[in-house]
Amino acid sequence: MLALVGAAGDDDIDGRAGAAYGFRREYVAAVDTFRWVEEAKLYPGLPIGGHQFGGAVALAADTLAGGTPAALALVGTKHKGIRRVFCGQ
C-alpha cells in the first residue's frame, strides 16, 4: 500500500462512523501510465455513527494508524478520541 486516505464522513456502516482507504500504484502498459487502485477499506473495530474514524491517518511501512476524534476515550472524561492501529504481515 502506498497511500492512505481518511474518510471521516463515510457512512457505509453507520452515519459518519468513518473509514480509511488504502491505495496502491499500478502500471498500465496499454496506455503507458500509472493509476491508483483501491486495495483496502478499513473500519474501526466497532464502527459507531458520529465517531468519524479516519479524521487523521498515518502510514509507515506495513503499519496504519487512524484517529477516531469524536469517540470518547474514557466514559465520563473530557478527553476525546481513540487511535486505531492496523499492522500488516
N, C-alpha and C positions, 0 to 999 in steps of 0.2 A: 504494500500500500504506500502510495506516495503523497496523497493529500487527504486531509480530514476536514470536513465542513460541518459545523454545528447548525442545527435547525431547531432552535428553542421553541418555535411556534408550531412544530409538527403535531398534527392531531390524528394520526392514523389509529392510535390505540385509545387515547382519551384526550379531551380538549387541552391543547398546549402542554402535553406531557413531554414533548420534545424527542429529538433523535439526533444522531450524528451519522454522516455518510462518509464512507471510505472510498477513495477512487485510486485507480492505477492508470498509468500512461501506457498506451498500446500503439504500436506502429502499424499503419495500414499501408501495405505495399502497393495496392492497386491505385492509390492516389498519392503515394509518396509523402505521407504526412502522419502526424500523431493525433490521437484523440484520447479523451479521458473516459474511462469506463467505470461505472459504479461497481464496486466489489463487495461492499457490505453496508448494511444499515444497522446501526446499533441502538438499542434502547436501554434504559436503566433497568436494573433487576426487577423493580416493581414500578412500572410506569403509572404515575398518578397525574391526573389533569391539573394543569397550572404549575407544575414543578419546573418546567422549562429546561429539561436536560438538553445539553448542547449549547447552553448560553456562553460557555467558554470551552474550548477544546485544545488539546496539545497532542503531538505525535513525536515519538522518539524511538527509532529502531522499530521493534515489534511491540511497543507499549503505547497504548492510547489512554488519555485521560479526558474526562468530560465533566463539566460542572453542572450541577443542578441548583441554580441560585435561589429559586423560590421554595426549596424544600426546607423544612425545619430540621436542623441537625439534632437538637435535643428538645423534646416537647417541654414547653413552659419556659424556654430561654429566649433571649433576644437575638441570639446568633442564628443566622440562616445559612443554608447552603450545604450541599453534600458533594463530595468528589467521588466519581466512579472511575475505576481503573480497569482496563482490559489488557491482558497480556497474551501475546501470540505464542506460536510454537517455534 
